Amino acid sequence: MDATQLLAQMMVPVPIRPGWAEALAMERSVVPYERLLSVDARLEGAAARPVITPQTIMVDQGNVFVSSSFIAACKSLGVSCSRRCRATDRPRGTDEPVRASSTTARTTASP
């Protein structure tokens, strides 16, 4: 899934889908549903899932996060996008070296 789609999805309510339990409806949650509904009609029939509006998103240098569409989406939503500096980043995540070494071990052990 594209990071731009994830950004958009976290900022809008999700409708209750067929087969979901009624307990998952926002109107059944402890939030002030009637007051929120008077402010945003999209909440009618919504699932009790948080709608998040971040102020800043910290991103690494991955292509999906430095793409023009992601940066433009952040700007249009009023979200600042802060990139981590390459010089201070670890070169890989904690699990990637483990996967790389196990792949190397498998390929060198193969006939």
C-alpha positions as a Python dict, from the first residue, in 0.01 Angstrom:
ca = {
    (1, 'M'): (0, 0, 0),
    (2, 'D'): (121, 348, -79),
    (3, 'A'): (219, 576, 211),
    (4, 'T'): (-1, 851, 65),
    (5, 'Q'): (-306, 622, 91),
    (6, 'L'): (-219, 535, 451),
    (7, 'L'): (-190, 903, 534),
    (8, 'A'): (-535, 970, 387),
    (9, 'Q'): (-698, 666, 551),
    (10, 'M'): (-584, 753, 901),
    (11, 'M'): (-753, 1092, 877),
    (12, 'V'): (-1105, 976, 780),
    (13, 'P'): (-1363, 760, 954),
    (14, 'V'): (-1409, 399, 842),
    (15, 'P'): (-1768, 282, 787),
    (16, 'I'): (-1893, -26, 969),
    (17, 'R'): (-1879, -316, 726),
    (18, 'P'): (-2133, -596, 689),
    (19, 'G'): (-2064, -871, 938),
    (20, 'W'): (-1889, -649, 1193),
    (21, 'A'): (-2026, -665, 1546),
    (22, 'E'): (-2243, -370, 1657),
    (23, 'A'): (-2004, -322, 1951),
    (24, 'L'): (-1752, -186, 1699),
    (25, 'A'): (-1977, 107, 1603),
    (26, 'M'): (-1862, 451, 1710),
    (27, 'E'): (-2210, 526, 1845),
    (28, 'R'): (-2157, 242, 2098),
    (29, 'S'): (-1818, 371, 2215),
    (30, 'V'): (-1746, 599, 2510),
    (31, 'V'): (-1667, 901, 2292),
    (32, 'P'): (-1929, 1181, 2280),
    (33, 'Y'): (-2078, 1045, 1958),
    (34, 'E'): (-2372, 1287, 1922),
    (35, 'R'): (-2149, 1591, 1967),
    (36, 'L'): (-1892, 1458, 1720),
    (37, 'L'): (-2166, 1371, 1470),
    (38, 'S'): (-2294, 1730, 1485),
    (39, 'V'): (-1944, 1847, 1382),
    (40, 'D'): (-1868, 1583, 1118),
    (41, 'A'): (-2152, 1396, 943),
    (42, 'R'): (-1903, 1139, 806),
    (43, 'L'): (-1904, 976, 1150),
    (44, 'E'): (-2258, 842, 1100),
    (45, 'G'): (-2227, 466, 1070),
    (46, 'A'): (-1854, 480, 1138),
    (47, 'A'): (-1647, 221, 1319),
    (48, 'A'): (-1501, 309, 1658),
    (49, 'R'): (-1155, 362, 1515),
    (50, 'P'): (-946, 665, 1601),
    (51, 'V'): (-916, 935, 1340),
    (52, 'I'): (-562, 1068, 1364),
    (53, 'T'): (-438, 1405, 1242),
    (54, 'P'): (-62, 1421, 1297),
    (55, 'Q'): (129, 1747, 1317),
    (56, 'T'): (460, 1599, 1204),
    (57, 'I'): (562, 1272, 1038),
    (58, 'M'): (923, 1160, 1077),
    (59, 'V'): (1037, 965, 772),
    (60, 'D'): (1349, 786, 663),
    (61, 'Q'): (1499, 819, 317),
    (62, 'G'): (1275, 549, 166),
    (63, 'N'): (1151, 628, -185),
    (64, 'V'): (786, 616, -82),
    (65, 'F'): (839, 886, 183),
    (66, 'V'): (1042, 1124, -30),
    (67, 'S'): (813, 1097, -331),
    (68, 'S'): (653, 1414, -460),
    (69, 'S'): (302, 1272, -405),
    (70, 'F'): (368, 1198, -36),
    (71, 'I'): (527, 1539, 27),
    (72, 'A'): (239, 1711, -158),
    (73, 'A'): (-20, 1513, 42),
    (74, 'C'): (147, 1614, 369),
    (75, 'K'): (151, 1979, 263),
    (76, 'S'): (-214, 1976, 154),
    (77, 'L'): (-318, 1825, 489),
    (78, 'G'): (-109, 2069, 693),
    (79, 'V'): (126, 1797, 815),
    (80, 'S'): (496, 1874, 833),
    (81, 'C'): (724, 1603, 698),
    (82, 'S'): (1058, 1580, 874),
    (83, 'R'): (1329, 1365, 717),
    (84, 'R'): (1592, 1197, 928),
    (85, 'C'): (1945, 1279, 826),
    (86, 'R'): (2128, 998, 646),
    (87, 'A'): (2447, 1061, 842),
    (88, 'T'): (2282, 967, 1173),
    (89, 'D'): (2064, 679, 1052),
    (90, 'R'): (2152, 318, 1106),
    (91, 'P'): (2214, 161, 765),
    (92, 'R'): (1953, -112, 823),
    (93, 'G'): (1678, -206, 1065),
    (94, 'T'): (1749, -452, 1345),
    (95, 'D'): (1598, -752, 1167),
    (96, 'E'): (1740, -691, 818),
    (97, 'P'): (2099, -801, 899),
    (98, 'V'): (1960, -1125, 1047),
    (99, 'R'): (1761, -1196, 731),
    (100, 'A'): (2058, -1108, 513),
    (101, 'S'): (2291, -1341, 702),
    (102, 'S'): (2040, -1629, 695),
    (103, 'T'): (1989, -1581, 320),
    (104, 'T'): (2366, -1579, 267),
    (105, 'A'): (2401, -1897, 474),
    (106, 'R'): (2133, -2071, 267),
    (107, 'T'): (2276, -1970, -68),
    (108, 'T'): (2633, -2067, 24),
    (109, 'A'): (2517, -2403, 161),
    (110, 'S'): (2325, -2488, -157),
    (111, 'P'): (2496, -2712, -413),
}
